[in-house]
Amino acid sequence: MLEIINKLVWALASALIFISGIYFTFKLRGVQFDFKQMFKNLIKKENKKRGITPIQSFFMTLGSRIGVGSIAGVSLALYIGGPGSIFWMWISAFLSASNTFSETVLGIIYRKQDGNEYKGGPSYYIKEGLKKTWLGSLYALLILVSYVGGFVGIQGNTITKSFVEIINIPKFIIGILLVLITSLIIYGGLKKIASFSSKLVPIMTLLYIGIAVFVSIKNITLIPNIFKEIITSAFTFKSIYGGIFYSIIIGMQRGIFSNEAGLGTGSITSSTSSTNSPASQGYIQMLGIYITTLLICTSTVIIVMTSNYKELVLTDVNGIEITQYAFQYHLGSVGNILLFISVLLFSFTTILTGYYDGESSLKYFIEKIKPIHLNLLKISSLIVLFLGCILSSSFLWSFVDILVAFLAIINIYALFKLKEDVFFELNFYKNKKNN
């Protein structure tokens, strides 16, 4: 039943994201290809009196995007959707980057002050912009359930599966250690999470890309055929179910799960930035989509597709088993250690920002929030993280996939309804720049 529901809601979500991506690409005049403005705004200095710096916000959001979806999720897409799904993952990145710009702009416009910080995201722009409090509440509830209740669990599950390949110890011990480390960070608040992410994310990104470059050089003769297979497989019409349509849905599903473009979740963390320019923050956040999908996810693709991964026969698939096999295939026993380090870094930053998304959603429901409310959320998040280390992978993926699709549907609806705000901000930014 979960599988059937998953396919139905994702068919709708994929169609909406695809259509909105095309629409905003044209209406915003290809804003996602203006790389000069992206880098210019990334290094621009901003007032630090309230919120966190734009670059901290960027790394914090990037940390949430580069999670296990970039390692396990991409491998899972290859395993169940074939190489063609990767092509559609790339296409979805270019198209949905315009969605990212739009949701980031709206996040800044409709955000609220939270002491010396900011809080924002789809729940806030749905409530304040659309005047649909019930829909904003539904989105916030889905975030609490899917991110704190499932997404965090998937990260723990993937860390555990990766670690037991190195040292065979009981899963609950890994869960306890992970909970202890996570609690030290989340009890430090937003600035602690942002500071930690801004230091860790660049290191983990360069490490993973470096491994992929090494594997590419080692298998340089295979690289042209890999890209040829990805492109030709993307247009296979063997059957409606097993061919192009299935590849499109799987590719977009895994791509969106990884880079979060179109879900609106990126705007939750990007709304915390100290910038007063919505368009400026929109440009910055689009960079995260390209880094996640075109660099990190493609690195995983190269590492896996240069191995004999098609020979694997797996049950209760998480996706990390496939990446693990590929790392061992290329690097031997050292591969297990390098992959675990990558998974730990990627997953940990996602756990932290996933928790913060939940905290922001809780503040949506409780405007004058008290420490006891936040402590209950932290304890709940840590319990879910522990349970994720010992539960079934397939159940977790299916459960979260369905909820993520609903997030996308609600968010895309809001983007269309509030599109004039986005157009106005981009025009204002360009006019100001020209003057």
C-alpha positions in Angstrom: 0.0 0.0 0.0 2.8 2.4 0.9 4.5 1.7 -2.5 1.3 2.4 -4.4 0.6 5.7 -2.6 4.3 6.6 -3.0 4.1 6.3 -6.8 0.8 8.1 -7.1 1.7 11.2 -5.0 5.2 11.4 -6.6 3.7 11.3 -10.1 1.7 14.4 -9.2 4.6 16.0 -7.3 7.0 15.4 -10.1 4.6 16.9 -12.7 4.0 20.0 -10.5 7.7 20.6 -9.9 8.5 20.0 -13.6 5.8 22.4 -14.8 6.6 25.1 -12.1 10.3 24.8 -13.0 9.7 25.5 -16.6 7.2 28.3 -15.8 9.6 30.1 -13.4 12.5 29.6 -15.7 10.8 31.6 -18.4 9.1 34.1 -16.1 12.3 34.8 -14.2 14.3 34.9 -17.5 16.6 32.0 -16.7 17.6 33.4 -13.3 19.2 30.0 -12.4 21.9 30.5 -15.1 23.2 33.8 -13.7 26.2 32.4 -11.9 27.9 35.8 -11.7 25.2 37.1 -9.4 25.3 33.8 -7.3 29.0 34.1 -6.5 28.8 37.9 -6.1 26.1 37.7 -3.5 27.7 34.7 -1.7 30.8 36.8 -0.8 29.0 40.0 -0.1 29.2 41.2 3.5 25.9 41.8 5.4 24.8 43.2 8.8 25.3 40.7 11.6 23.1 42.3 14.2 20.2 39.9 13.6 20.2 36.4 12.2 23.2 34.6 10.8 25.5 35.6 7.9 24.4 34.8 4.3 27.3 32.4 3.9 26.5 30.6 7.2 22.9 30.3 6.0 24.2 29.0 2.7 26.4 26.3 4.3 23.7 25.4 6.8 21.2 24.9 4.0 23.8 23.1 1.9 24.4 20.8 4.8 20.8 19.8 4.8 20.8 19.3 1.0 24.0 17.1 1.0 22.6 14.3 3.1 22.4 10.6 2.6 20.2 11.3 -0.5 23.4 12.3 -2.2 25.0 9.0 -1.4 22.4 6.4 -0.6 19.5 8.0 -2.5 21.4 8.3 -5.8 22.5 4.7 -5.6 19.0 3.6 -4.9 17.8 5.6 -8.0 20.4 3.7 -10.1 19.3 0.3 -8.6 15.5 0.7 -9.1 15.2 3.3 -11.8 18.3 2.5 -14.0 21.0 4.9 -15.3 18.3 6.9 -17.1 17.0 8.2 -13.8 20.3 10.1 -13.3 19.7 12.2 -16.5 16.3 13.3 -15.2 17.8 14.0 -11.8 20.1 16.5 -13.6 17.3 18.0 -15.6 15.2 18.4 -12.4 18.2 20.3 -10.8 18.3 22.9 -13.6 14.6 23.4 -13.7 13.8 23.3 -10.0 16.6 25.8 -9.2 14.1 28.5 -10.3 11.7 27.0 -7.7 14.5 27.4 -5.1 15.0 31.0 -6.0 11.2 31.7 -5.7 10.8 29.9 -2.3 13.9 31.6 -0.9 12.6 35.0 -1.9 9.2 34.4 -0.3 10.9 33.0 2.8 12.8 36.3 3.3 9.7 38.5 2.5 7.4 36.8 5.0 9.8 35.8 7.7 9.3 36.9 11.3 11.7 38.2 14.0 12.5 35.6 16.7 14.5 37.6 19.3 17.9 38.3 17.7 17.2 35.8 15.0 14.7 35.2 12.2 12.2 32.3 11.5 10.5 31.7 8.2 9.7 29.2 5.5 6.6 27.9 3.6 4.4 27.8 6.7 4.9 31.5 7.2 4.5 32.7 3.6 1.4 30.5 3.2 -0.1 32.0 6.3 0.9 35.6 5.8 0.9 35.7 2.0 -2.0 33.4 1.1 -3.9 34.0 4.3 -4.4 30.3 4.6 -3.5 29.5 8.2 -4.8 25.9 8.0 -2.5 25.1 5.0 0.5 26.7 6.7 -0.3 24.6 9.7 -0.5 21.4 7.6 2.8 22.2 6.1 4.4 22.8 9.5 2.9 19.5 10.8 4.2 17.6 7.8 7.7 19.0 8.5 7.5 17.9 12.1 6.5 14.4 11.2 8.6 13.9 8.1 11.8 15.7 9.1 11.9 15.2 12.8 9.9 12.0 12.6 11.5 10.3 9.6 14.2 12.2 7.8 16.4 12.3 10.9 15.8 8.6 11.4 17.0 7.9 7.8 20.3 9.6 8.5 20.8 7.5 11.6 19.9 4.4 9.7 22.4 5.1 7.0 25.2 5.9 9.5 24.5 2.6 11.3 24.5 0.5 8.1 27.8 2.1 7.0 29.5 1.6 10.4 28.6 -2.0 11.0 30.5 -2.8 7.8 33.7 -1.7 9.5 33.1 -2.9 13.1 30.3 -5.4 13.8 28.8 -4.0 17.0 25.2 -3.8 18.1 23.2 -1.1 16.4 21.9 0.4 19.6 25.5 1.3 20.7 25.9 3.3 17.5 22.6 4.9 18.2 23.5 5.9 21.7 26.8 7.5 20.5 25.1 9.3 17.7 22.5 10.7 20.1 25.1 12.0 22.5 27.1 13.8 19.8 24.0 15.3 18.3 22.7 16.5 21.6 25.8 18.5 22.2 25.1 20.6 19.0 21.4 21.0 19.0 21.3 22.2 22.6 23.6 25.1 21.5 20.8 26.6 19.3 20.7 28.1 15.8 24.1 29.9 15.9 25.8 26.7 17.1 24.3 24.7 14.3 25.2 27.4 11.7 28.7 27.7 13.0 29.3 24.0 13.0 27.8 23.6 9.5 29.9 26.4 8.0 33.1 24.7 9.1 32.1 21.1 8.3 30.3 21.4 5.0 33.3 22.7 2.8 35.5 20.0 4.2 33.1 17.1 3.5 32.3 18.4 0.1 35.9 18.6 -1.0 36.7 15.2 0.5 33.9 13.4 -1.4 34.6 15.1 -4.7 38.2 14.3 -4.3 37.4 10.6 -4.0 35.3 10.7 -7.1 38.1 12.4 -9.1 40.5 9.7 -8.0 38.1 7.0 -9.1 37.4 8.8 -12.4 41.2 9.0 -13.2 41.6 5.3 -12.3 38.7 4.3 -14.6 39.1 7.1 -17.2 38.3 4.8 -20.1 34.9 3.9 -18.7 33.7 7.5 -18.1 32.5 8.3 -21.7 30.4 5.1 -21.8 28.8 5.9 -18.4 27.5 9.3 -19.6 26.4 7.7 -22.9 24.5 5.0 -21.0 22.8 7.6 -18.7 21.6 9.7 -21.7 20.4 6.8 -23.9 18.7 5.0 -21.0 16.8 8.2 -20.2 14.8 7.8 -23.4 14.1 4.1 -23.3 10.5 3.3 -24.3 10.5 -0.5 -23.5 7.4 -0.1 -21.4 5.5 2.8 -19.8 6.1 1.4 -16.3 9.7 0.3 -16.7 10.9 2.8 -19.2 11.0 6.6 -19.5 8.2 7.5 -17.2 9.4 5.4 -14.4 13.0 6.8 -14.9 11.7 10.4 -14.8 9.8 9.9 -11.6 12.6 8.1 -9.8 15.2 10.6 -11.1 13.2 13.6 -10.0 12.2 11.9 -6.7 15.8 11.1 -5.7 17.1 14.5 -7.0 14.5 16.4 -5.1 15.0 14.3 -2.0 18.7 15.2 -2.2 18.7 18.9 -3.1 15.2 19.7 -1.7 14.5 22.1 -4.6 10.7 22.7 -4.7 10.0 21.4 -1.2 10.3 24.7 0.5 12.5 23.3 3.3 15.6 25.2 2.1 13.7 28.4 2.7 13.3 27.6 6.4 17.1 27.8 7.0 17.8 30.5 4.4 15.2 32.7 6.1 17.6 33.0 9.1 20.1 35.0 7.0 20.9 38.5 8.1 20.4 39.8 4.5 17.6 42.2 3.8 17.5 41.4 0.1 15.3 38.5 -0.8 16.7 38.2 -4.4 20.2 38.2 -3.1 19.5 35.3 -0.9 17.7 33.6 -3.7 20.8 33.7 -5.9 22.9 32.3 -3.1 20.7 29.3 -2.4 20.6 28.2 -6.1 24.3 27.5 -5.9 23.4 24.8 -3.3 21.3 22.9 -5.8 24.1 22.7 -8.4 26.7 21.7 -5.8 24.5 19.0 -4.4 23.2 17.5 -7.7 25.9 18.2 -10.3 28.9 17.7 -8.1 28.0 15.5 -5.1 25.3 13.3 -6.7 27.3 12.9 -9.9 30.3 11.9 -7.9 28.3 9.1 -6.4 27.1 8.1 -9.9 30.6 7.8 -11.2 31.9 5.8 -8.2 28.9 3.3 -8.4 28.7 3.0 -12.2 32.4 2.2 -12.6 31.9 -0.8 -10.3 30.0 -4.1 -11.0 27.0 -2.9 -9.0 24.5 -4.5 -11.4 25.5 -7.9 -10.0 24.2 -7.1 -6.5 21.0 -8.8 -5.2 19.7 -7.0 -2.2 16.7 -6.9 0.2 15.5 -4.1 2.5 17.6 -1.7 0.4 18.7 1.6 1.8 21.0 2.4 -1.1 24.1 2.8 1.1 24.9 -0.9 0.5 25.4 -0.2 -3.2 27.7 2.7 -2.6 29.5 0.6 0.0 30.1 -2.1 -2.5 31.4 0.4 -5.0 33.8 2.0 -2.5 35.2 -1.4 -1.6 35.4 -2.3 -5.3 37.6 0.7 -6.0 39.5 1.2 -2.7 39.4 -2.1 -0.9 39.1 -2.0 2.9 40.0 1.7 3.0 36.9 2.3 1.0 34.7 1.3 3.9 36.4 3.8 6.2 36.3 6.7 3.6 32.6 6.0 3.0 31.8 5.9 6.6 33.5 9.3 7.2 31.6 10.7 4.2 28.2 9.3 5.4 28.9 10.5 9.0 29.7 14.1 7.9 26.9 14.3 5.3 24.3 12.7 7.6 25.3 14.7 10.7 24.8 18.1 9.0 21.4 16.9 7.7 20.4 15.8 11.2 21.2 19.2 12.6 19.4 21.2 10.0 16.5 18.7 9.9 16.1 19.3 13.6 16.2 23.1 13.1 13.4 22.8 10.4 11.3 21.0 13.0 12.1 23.7 15.6 11.1 26.5 13.2 7.8 24.6 12.5 7.1 24.2 16.2 7.6 28.0 16.7 5.0 28.4 13.9 2.4 26.7 16.2 3.7 28.3 19.5 4.5 31.9 18.9 5.8 32.6 22.5 7.7 29.3 22.8 9.1 28.2 26.1 12.3 26.2 26.9 10.2 23.2 27.9 8.7 23.1 24.4 12.1 23.1 22.7 13.4 20.6 25.2 10.6 18.2 24.4 11.3 18.6 20.6 15.0 17.9 21.2 14.3 14.8 23.2 11.8 13.6 20.6 14.3 14.2 17.8 17.0 12.3 19.7 14.6 9.3 20.3 13.7 9.2 16.6 17.4 9.4 15.7 18.1 6.4 17.9 15.1 4.4 16.6 16.2 5.1 13.0 19.4 3.3 13.8 17.5 0.0 14.4 14.4 0.2 12.1 13.8 -1.2 8.6 15.3 0.9 5.8 12.6 0.3 3.2 9.8 1.4 5.7 11.7 4.6 6.5 12.3 5.5 2.9 8.7 4.8 1.8 7.2 6.7 4.8 9.3 9.8 4.3 9.0 9.8 0.5 5.2 10.1 0.7 5.3 13.0 3.2 8.0 14.8 1.2 5.8 14.6 -1.9 3.0 16.3 0.0 5.4 19.0 1.1 6.3 19.6 -2.6 2.6 19.7 -3.7 1.7 22.3 -1.0 4.8 24.4 -1.7 4.4 24.5 -5.4 0.8 25.6 -5.0 2.0 28.5 -2.8 4.7 29.5 -5.2 2.2 29.9 -8.0 -0.2 31.8 -5.9 2.6 34.2 -4.7 4.5 34.4 -7.9 3.9 38.2 -8.3 5.9 38.8 -5.1 8.8 36.9 -6.6 8.7 38.8 -9.9 8.6 42.1 -8.1 11.6 41.3 -5.9 13.7 40.2 -8.9 12.8 43.3 -10.9 13.5 45.5 -7.9 17.0 43.8 -7.5 17.9 44.3 -11.1 16.7 47.9 -11.3 18.7 48.7 -8.1 21.8 46.9 -9.6 21.5 48.9 -12.8 21.1 52.2 -11.0 
